[in-house]
Amino acid sequence: MKKSYPDFTLLITVLILIFFGLFMIASAGIVMSNENFNQPYFYLKNQLIKGGLLGLLLGGSLYFLPLGYIKKLSFFAFFASLLSLVLVFMPGLGLRAGGAQRWVNLGFFSFQPTDILKLTLIIYLAAWFEKKGKQIKDLKEGLVPFIILIAVIGILVLAQPNISTFALVAIIATIMFFAAGANLLHLLGVGGLGLAVFGIMMKVYPHVANRVRVLLSPGLDPHGIGYQVKQAMIAVGSGGIFGVGLGQSLQKYKYLPEPVGDSIIAVIGEELGFLGLIFIIVLFGIFAYKGILIAKNSSDKFTSLVAIGITTWITLQAAINIAAISGLAPLTGVPLPFISYGSTAFAVSIGGAGLLLNISKTVKI
């Protein structure tokens, strides 16, 4: 029997992550905001007005819409996100920054299509895998179409280039493929293909190889390719157990690249210490635990796979971000969900949480 209320533990966890992220953007971004816009809280206001309002609309819609209706719209939403990946390369619409072509500029608003892709792909794959049923184990009906789909996405995303996001998307899709009942030998083939693609990327894109080199030798070129990792580790190390205090970070004073973006976890570690980092990890752990329970107890395959996809996306992305900034994984451009600055990523994360909460209304856990 369908409940009329969501899982309150999951809801509270998401709300804490959102508000904690806004507080940290206010603190981590104050120096850059004054420097670039001559006002202390530009990044906070932008995150609230653009990301927050859009997230409220998207999250609210995905929370209240019937799940069957969301399934019916899955292909159209996914197709639209693929189309937006193409728009990235169109003159006058595509926006280039930092050596990458990853944004669509509509004049009044710019967005990153790969962030939208993460959610629409999860919903589409869940509907597609449910429809395939036991055919998912078949080479022709399951593996080949799956690889073709990922290859199409790969061509569009790697051309930007955005290697870390493609890797994340491919892992999420593969985990959903496994959960849907794919042949284990097929999965081994997918894994081998993934390693081969990564090897090619290291040859084609020097920055990928450099990030692996820095991972293996953290002290390598501290003023060049190893600079961001070094500054992040200084920030985390300076925080100790209890941190230097909220707002007291020194690394955000133009030492740490992207203090409101990919590196915000380093500012958290500096200002709130090891306990602050544990607090964040515990919150994402609760999110993962609740997401798994929701997936396990879902009444149908579609909602179960959506729950698996969203849970994998949010928690894996968080783990990659934290590990990269801590020097435990290659440095990536993957933001920390709900916390890093970025209106599209913020809004879509809230949308994913809204959909997971919607599914939680249908299960008893």
C-alpha positions as CSV (number, residue, x, y, z in Angstrom):
1,M,0.0,0.0,0.0
2,K,1.3,3.4,-1.0
3,K,2.3,5.7,1.9
4,S,1.5,9.4,1.8
5,Y,4.8,10.5,3.2
6,P,8.5,10.1,2.3
7,D,11.3,8.6,4.2
8,F,11.9,11.3,6.8
9,T,15.5,10.3,7.5
10,L,16.4,10.6,3.9
11,L,14.6,13.9,3.6
12,I,16.4,15.4,6.7
13,T,19.7,14.1,5.4
14,V,19.2,15.8,2.0
15,L,18.1,19.1,3.7
16,I,21.2,19.1,5.9
17,L,23.4,18.5,2.9
18,I,21.8,21.4,1.0
19,F,21.9,23.9,3.8
20,F,25.4,22.9,4.9
21,G,26.5,23.4,1.3
22,L,25.1,26.9,1.2
23,F,26.8,27.8,4.4
24,M,30.1,26.5,3.0
25,I,29.7,28.3,-0.3
26,A,29.2,31.5,1.7
27,S,32.4,30.9,3.6
28,A,34.6,29.4,0.9
29,G,33.6,31.9,-1.8
30,I,33.8,35.2,0.0
31,V,37.4,36.0,-1.2
32,M,36.7,35.1,-4.8
33,S,33.4,36.9,-4.7
34,N,34.9,40.1,-3.5
35,E,37.8,39.8,-6.0
36,N,35.7,39.0,-9.0
37,F,32.3,40.8,-8.3
38,N,33.1,43.3,-5.6
39,Q,30.5,41.8,-3.3
40,P,31.0,39.1,-0.5
41,Y,28.2,36.6,-1.4
42,F,27.8,36.5,-5.1
43,Y,28.3,32.8,-5.3
44,L,25.9,32.1,-2.5
45,K,23.2,34.3,-4.1
46,N,23.8,32.7,-7.5
47,Q,23.5,29.2,-6.1
48,L,20.3,30.2,-4.3
49,I,18.6,32.1,-7.1
50,K,19.5,30.0,-10.1
51,G,20.3,26.6,-8.7
52,G,18.0,26.7,-5.7
53,L,14.9,27.9,-7.5
54,L,15.4,25.5,-10.4
55,G,16.2,22.7,-8.0
56,L,13.0,23.5,-6.0
57,L,11.0,23.3,-9.3
58,L,12.7,20.1,-10.5
59,G,12.8,18.4,-7.2
60,G,9.2,19.3,-6.4
61,S,8.0,18.1,-9.8
62,L,9.8,14.7,-9.5
63,Y,8.5,14.3,-6.0
64,F,4.8,14.9,-6.8
65,L,4.6,13.5,-10.4
66,P,3.2,9.9,-10.6
67,L,6.1,7.5,-11.1
68,G,4.3,5.9,-14.1
69,Y,4.1,9.3,-15.8
70,I,7.9,9.8,-15.2
71,K,8.5,6.5,-16.8
72,K,6.5,7.4,-19.9
73,L,8.5,10.7,-20.3
74,S,11.9,8.9,-19.8
75,F,12.8,8.6,-23.4
76,F,11.9,12.2,-24.3
77,A,13.8,13.6,-21.3
78,F,16.9,11.5,-22.3
79,F,16.6,12.5,-25.9
80,A,16.4,16.2,-24.9
81,S,19.6,15.8,-22.8
82,L,21.4,14.2,-25.7
83,L,20.3,17.1,-27.9
84,S,21.7,19.6,-25.4
85,L,25.0,17.7,-25.6
86,V,25.0,18.5,-29.3
87,L,24.1,22.2,-28.7
88,V,27.4,22.5,-26.7
89,F,29.3,22.5,-30.0
90,M,27.0,25.0,-31.9
91,P,28.5,28.5,-32.5
92,G,26.6,31.1,-30.5
93,L,25.3,28.5,-28.0
94,G,28.3,26.6,-26.9
95,L,30.3,28.2,-24.1
96,R,34.0,27.5,-23.8
97,A,35.9,27.9,-20.5
98,G,39.0,26.5,-19.0
99,G,39.9,24.7,-22.3
100,A,36.7,22.8,-22.4
101,Q,33.4,23.2,-24.3
102,R,30.9,22.0,-21.7
103,W,28.2,24.7,-21.3
104,V,25.2,25.9,-23.3
105,N,24.7,29.6,-23.0
106,L,21.1,30.9,-23.4
107,G,22.0,34.5,-22.6
108,F,20.0,34.8,-19.4
109,F,21.1,31.3,-18.2
110,S,23.9,28.9,-18.9
111,F,23.9,25.2,-18.0
112,Q,26.0,22.1,-18.2
113,P,24.2,19.4,-20.1
114,T,26.2,16.5,-18.6
115,D,24.7,17.2,-15.2
116,I,21.2,16.8,-16.7
117,L,22.3,13.7,-18.5
118,K,23.1,11.9,-15.3
119,L,19.5,12.0,-14.1
120,T,17.8,11.5,-17.4
121,L,20.0,8.5,-18.3
122,I,19.2,6.8,-15.0
123,I,15.5,7.2,-15.6
124,Y,15.7,6.1,-19.2
125,L,17.9,3.0,-18.4
126,A,15.5,1.9,-15.7
127,A,12.6,2.0,-18.1
128,W,14.6,0.4,-20.8
129,F,15.9,-2.4,-18.7
130,E,12.5,-3.1,-17.2
131,K,11.1,-3.4,-20.7
132,K,13.9,-5.7,-21.8
133,G,13.2,-8.1,-18.9
134,K,15.2,-11.4,-19.3
135,Q,16.4,-10.3,-22.7
136,I,19.0,-8.2,-20.9
137,K,21.1,-11.3,-20.6
138,D,21.2,-11.7,-24.4
139,L,24.2,-10.6,-26.4
140,K,22.2,-9.1,-29.3
141,E,19.3,-7.7,-27.3
142,G,21.2,-6.7,-24.1
143,L,24.9,-6.1,-24.4
144,V,25.2,-4.7,-27.9
145,P,22.5,-2.0,-27.6
146,F,23.9,-1.1,-24.2
147,I,27.4,-0.6,-25.5
148,I,26.1,1.4,-28.5
149,L,24.2,3.7,-26.2
150,I,27.2,4.3,-23.9
151,A,29.4,4.8,-27.0
152,V,27.1,7.5,-28.4
153,I,27.2,9.3,-25.0
154,G,31.0,8.8,-24.9
155,I,31.5,10.5,-28.3
156,L,29.5,13.5,-27.2
157,V,31.0,13.9,-23.7
158,L,34.6,13.0,-24.5
159,A,34.6,15.6,-27.4
160,Q,34.1,18.4,-24.8
161,P,36.4,16.9,-23.3
162,N,34.9,15.7,-20.0
163,I,36.6,12.4,-19.2
164,S,35.7,12.2,-15.5
165,T,32.0,12.8,-16.1
166,F,31.9,10.2,-18.8
167,A,33.7,7.7,-16.5
168,L,31.1,8.4,-13.8
169,V,28.2,8.0,-16.2
170,A,29.6,4.8,-17.6
171,I,30.1,3.3,-14.1
172,I,26.5,4.3,-13.0
173,A,25.1,2.7,-16.2
174,T,27.1,-0.5,-15.8
175,I,26.0,-0.9,-12.2
176,M,22.4,-0.5,-13.3
177,F,23.0,-3.0,-16.1
178,F,24.3,-5.5,-13.5
179,A,21.3,-4.8,-11.2
180,A,19.0,-5.4,-14.1
181,G,20.3,-9.0,-14.4
182,A,23.0,-8.7,-17.1
183,N,25.2,-11.7,-18.0
184,L,28.3,-11.6,-15.8
185,L,30.6,-12.5,-18.7
186,H,29.1,-9.5,-20.6
187,L,29.9,-7.3,-17.6
188,L,33.5,-8.5,-17.6
189,G,33.7,-7.5,-21.2
190,V,32.3,-4.0,-20.4
191,G,34.9,-3.6,-17.7
192,G,37.7,-4.6,-20.0
193,L,36.4,-2.2,-22.7
194,G,36.3,0.5,-20.1
195,L,39.9,-0.1,-19.1
196,A,40.9,0.0,-22.8
197,V,39.1,3.3,-23.3
198,F,40.8,4.8,-20.2
199,G,44.2,3.7,-21.6
200,I,43.4,5.5,-24.8
201,M,42.4,8.6,-23.0
202,M,45.7,8.7,-21.2
203,K,47.4,8.7,-24.6
204,V,45.1,11.2,-26.2
205,Y,44.8,13.7,-23.3
206,P,48.0,14.5,-21.5
207,H,46.2,16.0,-18.5
208,V,44.7,12.5,-17.8
209,A,48.1,10.9,-17.7
210,N,49.4,13.8,-15.5
211,R,46.7,13.3,-13.0
212,V,47.5,9.6,-12.7
213,R,51.2,10.5,-12.3
214,V,50.4,12.9,-9.5
215,L,48.3,10.2,-7.8
216,L,51.2,7.8,-7.8
217,S,53.7,10.6,-6.8
218,P,51.8,13.2,-4.7
219,G,54.9,15.4,-4.4
220,L,55.4,15.6,-8.2
221,D,55.7,19.1,-9.6
222,P,54.0,21.0,-6.7
223,H,54.0,24.3,-8.6
224,G,52.6,22.7,-11.8
225,I,50.5,19.6,-12.4
226,G,50.5,18.7,-8.7
227,Y,49.6,22.2,-7.4
228,Q,45.9,21.7,-6.7
229,V,46.4,18.4,-4.9
230,K,49.2,19.9,-2.8
231,Q,47.2,23.0,-1.8
232,A,44.1,20.8,-1.0
233,M,46.2,18.5,1.3
234,I,47.7,21.6,3.0
235,A,44.2,22.8,3.7
236,V,43.0,19.5,5.0
237,G,46.2,19.1,7.1
238,S,45.9,22.6,8.5
239,G,42.4,21.8,9.9
240,G,43.5,19.0,12.2
241,I,40.8,17.4,14.3
242,F,38.6,20.4,15.0
243,G,39.5,22.9,12.2
244,V,40.6,26.5,12.3
245,G,37.1,27.7,12.6
246,L,34.2,28.6,10.2
247,G,35.3,31.4,7.9
248,Q,38.9,31.2,9.0
249,S,40.4,29.3,6.0
250,L,43.7,30.7,4.6
251,Q,43.8,28.5,1.6
252,K,40.8,30.1,0.0
253,Y,42.8,33.3,-0.3
254,K,43.8,32.5,-3.8
255,Y,46.0,29.5,-2.9
256,L,43.4,26.7,-3.5
257,P,42.0,26.5,-7.0
258,E,38.2,26.3,-7.2
259,P,37.5,26.8,-3.4
260,V,33.7,26.9,-4.0
261,G,33.7,24.2,-6.7
262,D,35.6,20.9,-6.9
263,S,37.9,21.8,-3.9
264,I,35.2,22.9,-1.4
265,I,35.8,19.7,0.6
266,A,39.3,21.0,1.3
267,V,37.9,24.2,2.7
268,I,35.5,22.1,4.9
269,G,38.5,20.1,6.1
270,E,40.5,23.2,6.9
271,E,37.7,25.1,8.7
272,L,35.8,22.3,10.4
273,G,38.7,19.7,10.6
274,F,38.5,16.0,10.5
275,L,35.2,16.0,12.4
276,G,33.7,18.2,9.6
277,L,34.9,15.7,7.0
278,I,33.5,12.8,9.0
279,F,30.2,14.6,9.3
280,I,29.9,14.9,5.5
281,I,30.9,11.3,5.0
282,V,28.3,10.1,7.5
283,L,25.6,12.1,5.7
284,F,26.4,10.6,2.4
285,G,26.6,7.2,4.1
286,I,23.1,7.6,5.4
287,F,22.0,8.7,1.9
288,A,23.5,5.5,0.5
289,Y,22.0,3.2,3.1
290,K,18.5,4.6,2.7
291,G,18.8,4.5,-1.1
292,I,19.8,0.9,-1.0
293,L,16.9,0.0,1.3
294,I,14.5,1.9,-1.0
295,A,15.8,0.0,-4.0
296,K,15.6,-3.3,-2.2
297,N,12.0,-2.9,-1.1
298,S,10.6,-1.3,-4.2
299,S,7.6,-3.0,-5.6
300,D,8.7,-3.0,-9.3
301,K,11.8,-3.1,-11.3
302,F,11.6,0.4,-12.7
303,T,11.6,2.2,-9.3
304,S,14.2,-0.2,-7.9
305,L,16.6,0.5,-10.8
306,V,15.9,4.3,-10.5
307,A,16.7,4.1,-6.8
308,I,19.9,2.2,-7.5
309,G,20.9,4.6,-10.2
310,I,20.3,7.8,-8.1
311,T,22.0,6.3,-5.0
312,T,25.0,5.2,-7.0
313,W,25.3,8.6,-8.8
314,I,25.2,10.8,-5.6
315,T,27.3,8.6,-3.4
316,L,29.9,7.6,-6.0
317,Q,30.3,11.2,-7.1
318,A,30.8,12.3,-3.5
319,A,33.3,9.5,-2.9
320,I,35.2,10.4,-6.1
321,N,35.3,14.1,-5.2
322,I,36.5,13.5,-1.6
323,A,39.0,10.9,-2.6
324,A,40.5,13.1,-5.4
325,I,40.9,16.1,-3.1
326,S,42.4,13.8,-0.4
327,G,45.0,12.5,-2.9
328,L,43.4,9.0,-2.9
329,A,42.2,9.1,-6.5
330,P,43.2,11.0,-9.6
331,L,42.1,14.7,-9.6
332,T,38.8,15.1,-11.4
333,G,36.3,17.9,-12.2
334,V,33.5,16.1,-10.5
335,P,31.7,18.4,-7.9
336,L,30.5,17.4,-4.5
337,P,26.7,16.8,-4.7
338,F,24.5,19.4,-3.0
339,I,27.6,21.3,-1.7
340,S,29.9,22.4,-4.6
341,Y,29.0,25.6,-6.4
342,G,27.3,25.1,-9.8
343,S,23.6,25.9,-10.4
344,T,23.0,23.0,-12.9
345,A,24.6,20.3,-10.7
346,F,22.9,21.7,-7.6
347,A,19.5,21.7,-9.2
348,V,19.8,18.3,-10.7
349,S,21.0,16.8,-7.5
350,I,17.9,18.2,-5.7
351,G,15.8,16.7,-8.6
352,G,17.4,13.3,-8.1
353,A,16.7,13.5,-4.4
354,G,13.1,14.5,-5.0
355,L,12.6,11.5,-7.3
356,L,14.2,9.1,-4.7
357,L,11.9,10.6,-2.0
358,N,9.0,10.0,-4.3
359,I,9.9,6.4,-4.6
360,S,10.3,6.1,-0.9
361,K,6.6,6.9,-0.5
362,T,5.8,3.6,-2.2
363,V,7.9,1.4,0.1
364,K,8.1,0.4,3.8
365,I,11.6,0.5,5.2
